[in-house]
Each structure stands twice: as structure tokens, then as C-alpha cells.
Amino acid sequence: MKIKYRAYNLRFKHPFTISRGTKTHQPTLIVELEHFGIKGYGEAPAISYYDIPVEKMIEDLEAKKNSIEKFSFIDPERWWHYCHHLFPKNSFLVCALDMAGWDLYGKMKRKPLYKLWGLDISKTPVTDFTIGIDTIEVMVDKMKENPWPIYKIKLGTEHDVEIITELRKHTSSVIRIDANAAWKADEALEKISAFKNLNIELIEQPLAKDDWEGMKFLFERSPLPLFADESCVAENDVGKCHEHFHGVNIKLTKCSGITPARRMITKARELNMQVMAGSMNESTVGSAAVAHLLPLLDHVDMDGPLLLAEDVATGINFDYGKVILSDQPGLGITFLNSFS
């Protein structure tokens, strides 16, 4: 086994604003695993409020590089367990390594991942397109620039109801709302009640991630489905979210990869919860990993490549929200740069 990596700072097409702040670039780490000449790729974007910068991923990777390269790769699930114990406090890095392991394994078996898992990609949910917080005029312009069947609107301002009321005048498309934990329980109920009359599909993470009492209150009263994001990071969070949320939004980077994400989907189904997989502004590398899970999902938010002004790979395309996968093995991507 050989490992290489490269850090990127991918530029957004437009400044991207959520309730936590604004950014113009997405830092991300791409890893390459090579096993007997076959190469697999994985990605982990760095998110500032999770305090795992690219530099920390590289530091940890360098410290255990010899252990990684001594591993006898047989299957990706065994590989994930090894990485999970090697980097117990760096789920982002484990995600990139796990993703690369699955890509490698699919190429070894000469099958795309969805075929390895016996999944049918003929019927899959379409991805939404995210509109960050901005002036109403700019948000409307972004919708006109990107006609789409489903929009995810970032909120968390004093004018949330006004924003959605105005946006609804310009589109009949489905609208989802992501508050990124910006509201209090009473405020959330008031806003969600107003949104009910504006044809909103669902609300993502309305309250602080640890406000379980508030979420129980809201869950019992909300006229719209509630989905956990920041409240559902790791596998054991799925059970905690039961009867506090109607569904969970699983992020590969946060939960540490494809391997645990598949288990989280199974657990959510056992609890009769809906399942979404979400984006952390990944390039095509990380987005392709989400795409192979599409047949297992109710909803998906994987618009990272659409929001970025630059990409590092090819292999997935979008047709008015429909995700089109290549039939190539593994993740089905072609990495555009060299690690040499």
C-alpha cells in the first residue's frame, strides 16, 4: 500500500453564507491509495466549526503513514475499522481513507460501488441546489441563474419568513429550509407554522445540536418534517434523534465515511426514520461517494460540484437535479491532477 495526498482550497462560484458565517473557498484534502498499481481516491473537506483543519489531517496522516502503508488491504470494511482505531479523534481523515478504500476495492472487483452493493440506480432522489444567505435580490438572482426542481435555502436571520415569502413568488419548485441550528424552540415553531403555508418540504436542524428538550417540544408540534444535521454526527446519534426528528441527514465526512454511513442508514430505517445524505461542499470525489448511496435515500443534498468554481475530478453529471453516474468501477471518477 502506498499513500499520497494533496491539499486544495477550492473556490466557490459565489460567496457562501450560512448562519455561522461566510466563506469564499472550501479547503479540502484528497488522498490517493495505491495497491499493486490500482489507485483509489477519497476526500475530506475541512469545516471550521468542527475544528479539524486540513493541516491537522495532514499532521495525523504523516504521523501514522508507515502504519497505513503496512496494512494488508483485503476489503474496505476491515480497512475502515483499522483507520478508525488508528485515528480515533479524526473522523474527517478516516472518511477520506475509507472512501479511497472503497474506490480501490471497486476497481479491484471491476464494478462501481452501487453494483457491488446490489443497488438499482434507475430510480433515485434528485439533489437540491443550495442558496446561501444573502439579500433577497441576490438569492432570487441565484435561483434564476440555476433553475432547479428543489432548492435548499439557508436561513438564520431576523427576516427568515420574509425571505421565503419573497422567494416563493419567483419559483414553484420544492423548497427545503436549513437553519443550521440558528433558532430557539418557540421562534422555530412560529416560523415553521408560517412556512407551512408556503409549500415547504422539510426543515433541517432548526435548533442547537444539543437542545434535545427543545427538539422534543418541536417534534411534537411541528407541521413540517424535521431533519437532524448537526445533531446527527456519528452512528450512535441516530438512536438519539429518534422521536426528536423525523429524519437524519448523514454526512460522510462527519460520520467517518461510507462504511459507517451505510450502517446509519440501516439503523434509521429500523427506527422508521427518513434518510438524507448531505454535502459539505465536496468536489466530485466526495460527491461521487454520496451518489452511489442514492438508491438507499429519501432525499439528497450533493450539490458541492455545482457550487464550486473549480473541481478536481470528473465522473458525475447533473441533469436538472438528476444525478448521472458513470459506469466505471469504484467511485467511477477520474482524478484530474497528479500526485507526483
Secondary structure by P-SEA (a helix, b strand, c coil): cccccccccccccccccccccccccccbbbbbbbcccbbbbbbbbbbccccccaaaaaaaaaaaaaaaaacccccaaaaaaaaaaaccccaaaaaaaaaaaaaaaaaaacccccccccccccbbbbbbbbbccccaaaaaaaaaaccccbbbbbbbcccaaaaaaaaaaccccbbbbbccccccaaaaaaaaaaacccccccccccccccaaaaaaaaaacccbbbbbccccccccccccccccccbbbbbccccccaaaaaaaaaaaaaacbbbbbbbccccaaaaaaaaaaccccccccccccccccccccccccccccbbbbbcccccccccccccc
